[in-house]
Amino acid sequence: MTATLPSPRHTDLHDAPVLRWGVLAPGVIAHDWVDSVARHTSQRIVAVGSRSLERAQAFADKHGAAHAYGSYAKLVQDAEVDVIYIASPHSEHESHALLAIAAGKHVLVEKPIATSAAGAQRIADAARAAGVFAMEAMWTRYRPQSDVVRQVLEAGTLGDIRLVTADFGGLAPVDPTSRLWDPALAGGALLDLGVYPVSWASFVLGSPTGVLASGDLAPTGVDRQAAMILTHDGGAQAVLTTGLTARTPEASVIAGSEGRLEIPSPFWFADDVRLFDGTGDLVDTWHDPFGRVARESLCCEAVALARYVGEGRTESPLHSLDETIAVMATLDEARRQLG
Ligand SMILES: NC(=O)c1ccc[n+]([C@@H]2O[C@H](COP(=O)([O-])OP(=O)(O)OC[C@H]3O[C@@H](n4cnc5c(N)ncnc54)[C@H](OP(=O)(O)O)[C@@H]3O)[C@@H](O)[C@H]2O)c1
């Protein structure tokens, strides 16, 4: 193999129409997301809505948003907002997305877009009917690393892809009041972390024809550990693991008949991609030159969305709503098998 790894495209984070963003639910990820967007892009954060006016005002003061609202309903009515970033717990994504779409806003919905394929379908149906843009905030898709992988896959460098492995497991102390462990907030490893490896496998192999899942439930009733084998037309497999009980390797391998890629930990925001030839020799390594470490690169998805809206699109060309629904269907089946 003489191939080398390509450079990512679309890396200018200021090269997109400037949209006016409203943030719905100012929790942990909303702070990190806004920090990243403000630091690296020209996008404008103009408003925030919380269930508490005090929390909204504190967030607005910290991040320089002009408008703070004590309800999500008031936020989505703000005529100066183009797009709503929805950062509430999983259980609330669907109703909050539908609220924003009904007000005519574009939506970027934190992962997982809903708690089931049916919920994701309802968001897609509403967005399509309203003619607004809707996208799951699966930020990995929009990072430079994924464009390197995408180009390798498109070029067929790896030959016939036979196996994808991916893992995302963290150690979260059991706390029934935390959204991670609370069934009422759609907690559990599969929806919170497992969505990353399942979406990654879908990115490489498309939708599976079979899902085999095994795992374990926590005393609160949510899934705390799971392994999945996804099968695809032609026999390719994805072997995916997730959990809340241990710090696991969090890496990914994409193996084909002519070579393989290794994406080191943490694969969903890795800074390296390694290409090996069919004999197992390391051929090339791509190292992210942009230096936006960890959640600093959350902004890539915001810029991608702004670019797509500017192009008149209503869905992400890199992650369609139908694919997002199919990923949720895989998670539905895994969760059903885990009971
Ligand atoms: N992309 C990533 O890397 C990443 C990382 C972490 C989390 N996430 C996703 O982001 C979402 C939020 O996660 P987070 O860790 O930021 O959660 P969090 O800190 O608990 O924040 C969620 C916010 O949602 C609001 N909320 C609305 N209804 C609620 C309810 N019934 N119970 C509790 N809070 C409610 C609350 O804000 P107000 O009450 O002030 O409105 C709360 O601060 C999740 O879907 C998660 O999967 C993504």
The ligand as an SDF file (V2000), in Angstrom:
LIG
                    3D

 48 52  0  0  0  0  0  0  0  0999 V2000
  -21.8840   16.2430   22.9220 N   0  0  0  0  0  0  0  0  0  0  0  0
  -21.3420   15.9430   24.0840 C   0  0  0  0  0  0  0  0  0  0  0  0
  -20.1390   15.7640   24.2170 O   0  0  0  0  0  0  0  0  0  0  0  0
  -22.2410   15.8190   25.2750 C   0  0  0  0  0  0  0  0  0  0  0  0
  -21.6610   15.7680   26.5430 C   0  0  0  0  0  0  0  0  0  0  0  0
  -22.5090   15.7440   27.6580 C   0  0  0  0  0  0  0  0  0  0  0  0
  -23.8740   15.6970   27.4700 C   0  0  0  0  0  0  0  0  0  0  0  0
  -24.4040   15.7140   26.2170 N   0  0  0  0  0  0  0  0  0  0  0  0
  -25.8630   15.6610   26.0300 C   0  0  0  0  0  0  0  0  0  0  0  0
  -26.4030   16.9040   26.4310 O   0  0  0  0  0  0  0  0  0  0  0  0
  -27.6360   16.7070   27.1070 C   0  0  0  0  0  0  0  0  0  0  0  0
  -27.5580   17.4050   28.4580 C   0  0  0  0  0  0  0  0  0  0  0  0
  -26.5230   16.8300   29.2060 O   0  0  0  0  0  0  0  0  0  0  0  0
  -25.8180   17.6240   30.4200 P   0  0  0  0  0  0  0  0  0  0  0  0
  -24.7650   16.7400   30.9170 O   0  0  0  0  0  0  0  0  0  0  0  0
  -25.4870   19.0040   30.0000 O   0  0  0  0  0  0  0  0  0  0  0  0
  -27.0210   17.6260   31.4560 O   0  0  0  0  0  0  0  0  0  0  0  0
  -27.2940   18.6530   32.6580 P   0  0  0  0  0  0  0  0  0  0  0  0
  -26.0430   19.2800   33.1220 O   0  0  0  0  0  0  0  0  0  0  0  0
  -28.1480   17.9160   33.6240 O   0  0  0  0  0  0  0  0  0  0  0  0
  -28.1460   19.8130   31.9760 O   0  0  0  0  0  0  0  0  0  0  0  0
  -29.4010   19.5810   31.4180 C   0  0  0  0  0  0  0  0  0  0  0  0
  -30.2400   20.8380   31.6050 C   0  0  0  0  0  0  0  0  0  0  0  0
  -31.5420   20.5370   31.0840 O   0  0  0  0  0  0  0  0  0  0  0  0
  -32.5070   21.3110   31.7720 C   0  0  0  0  0  0  0  0  0  0  0  0
  -33.6610   20.4310   32.0300 N   0  0  0  0  0  0  0  0  0  0  0  0
  -34.8380   20.4820   31.3650 C   0  0  0  0  0  0  0  0  0  0  0  0
  -35.6750   19.5500   31.8100 N   0  0  0  0  0  0  0  0  0  0  0  0
  -35.0290   18.8870   32.7850 C   0  0  0  0  0  0  0  0  0  0  0  0
  -35.3890   17.8220   33.6470 C   0  0  0  0  0  0  0  0  0  0  0  0
  -36.5920   17.2380   33.5660 N   0  0  0  0  0  0  0  0  0  0  0  0
  -34.4870   17.3850   34.5290 N   0  0  0  0  0  0  0  0  0  0  0  0
  -33.2640   17.9360   34.6090 C   0  0  0  0  0  0  0  0  0  0  0  0
  -32.8560   18.9730   33.8290 N   0  0  0  0  0  0  0  0  0  0  0  0
  -33.7440   19.4420   32.9110 C   0  0  0  0  0  0  0  0  0  0  0  0
  -31.8340   21.8840   33.0010 C   0  0  0  0  0  0  0  0  0  0  0  0
  -31.6480   23.2660   32.7730 O   0  0  0  0  0  0  0  0  0  0  0  0
  -32.7310   24.3800   33.2640 P   0  0  0  0  0  0  0  0  0  0  0  0
  -33.5530   23.7430   34.3280 O   0  0  0  0  0  0  0  0  0  0  0  0
  -31.8700   25.4970   33.7390 O   0  0  0  0  0  0  0  0  0  0  0  0
  -33.5370   24.7320   32.0590 O   0  0  0  0  0  0  0  0  0  0  0  0
  -30.4790   21.2300   33.0500 C   0  0  0  0  0  0  0  0  0  0  0  0
  -29.4660   22.0990   33.4980 O   0  0  0  0  0  0  0  0  0  0  0  0
  -27.8570   15.2000   27.1820 C   0  0  0  0  0  0  0  0  0  0  0  0
  -28.7750   14.8120   26.1980 O   0  0  0  0  0  0  0  0  0  0  0  0
  -26.4880   14.6110   26.8820 C   0  0  0  0  0  0  0  0  0  0  0  0
  -26.5590   13.3890   26.1720 O   0  0  0  0  0  0  0  0  0  0  0  0
  -23.6080   15.7900   25.1300 C   0  0  0  0  0  0  0  0  0  0  0  0
  1  2  1  0
  2  3  2  0
  2  4  1  0
  4  5  1  0
  4 48  2  0
  5  6  2  0
  6  7  1  0
  7  8  2  0
  8  9  1  0
  8 48  1  0
  9 10  1  0
  9 46  1  0
 10 11  1  0
 11 12  1  0
 11 44  1  0
 12 13  1  0
 13 14  1  0
 14 15  2  0
 14 16  1  0
 14 17  1  0
 17 18  1  0
 18 19  2  0
 18 20  1  0
 18 21  1  0
 21 22  1  0
 22 23  1  0
 23 24  1  0
 23 42  1  0
 24 25  1  0
 25 26  1  0
 25 36  1  0
 26 27  1  0
 26 35  1  0
 27 28  2  0
 28 29  1  0
 29 30  1  0
 29 35  2  0
 30 31  1  0
 30 32  2  0
 32 33  1  0
 33 34  2  0
 34 35  1  0
 36 37  1  0
 36 42  1  0
 37 38  1  0
 38 39  2  0
 38 40  1  0
 38 41  1  0
 42 43  1  0
 44 45  1  0
 44 46  1  0
 46 47  1  0
M  CHG  2   8   1  16  -1
M  END
$$$$
